[in-house]
């Protein structure tokens, strides 16, 4: 297990914190002819929450930045900040699929449990609200497996999500196609058109206010697979 943010049952000392894991080397997402390549990734994870106000969330990302942008804790998921979200900032392009457990009004979030596809901003280009879903709510401490695919021939991103607690539904098969597609969007592939980009998973917490039930959350990664191809 890799903890992006520590287990909150063991420590409460991570107010406005951020953590991420990265592939050890940057990756190029285009061929010698300039064509963008397809990719697929899958990982299993668990978000440990203590209340409906735990916040903030986690995301799979591909970004130019290896390090956290300054001021990117809280709702910015370690990916952006006020400056990047309100202007064109060369050198800070990113693609992300967020698993968000905070409803941030400035990003038009639908609820405190949603999945979104992001391009250079935390205001998602498409979202799925999972707050009331008994299998896919992100704030119920479930363990999930997710698959994310980008098809370079169609510029389509698709996201699948499976709750490990419902494995018997699939006759012990890990075939993701038997699970509902939860989110998809067509994107501008130019976000990947850089000499090299960093691939990873990130998570953040916001300001902890125990008196108002705003408690810390923890983020665990149990496995991770990534592959890109022409």
Phi, psi and omega in degrees: 000133172250122178266113175290319171232134187302157176302119184292344177285345181256333178208140178256002190267063173216055175293129180048061183249163177216145176214151178206157169241147183228149165296145192292341180230152175291158184237141175264132186253019174221155182276177178296338178271359179092004180280135176288143182259156176280160174210159174221145176217151174215147176204153175254142186206165175218133174255121181263112180246154179244351177196173178288355181247026184294308180053159008250312178157184180218167182201144163278138184216156169231119190215157174289330184277130171278322182265164175294133170298146179301135176074028185256019176281183180065223184293352180275357171057023180074017186244334190206186172202186184303318182296312183293327184281347184242008179203167174278121185237093179306138179094001183230028178294143174206152169243141180208152166244113186264144173242091197258132179243029174220139176265103183258110185303322184294342178256008180058037179294137183284334182192184178268021171206098182208161177242137182218153174256124187241139173231106175062012180198152175275002170273099191297148177279341173201146182222159170233126179273119181248012188302317185263004181281121183294343180257332191244010176296129183278354185250019181247017175066023176290159168259132185238156165241131178236150174234134179232128180230141171240123179260110185291339180283337180242350184063028182261129172257132177232144183230128173246153179216134180231134176271121182298336179291348180249025183301325183297336178299333186253023176052042178065017178265141176263017181294110183296337183290346176276353176259148182298139169290124186262340186195144174204158178194147171273135185235164173279112185290353181297343177299336180266359189273065179228158184306318176204151180221155181261139182245131181190190177228135186231156176209154179217160167239162178254206179282127181273129178223086186299326181298328180256021176064023176265092191255158181288157176238161178237155185225118183244136174248126182258334177198158180204132178230140177215140177209141175235152184204155178286000000 
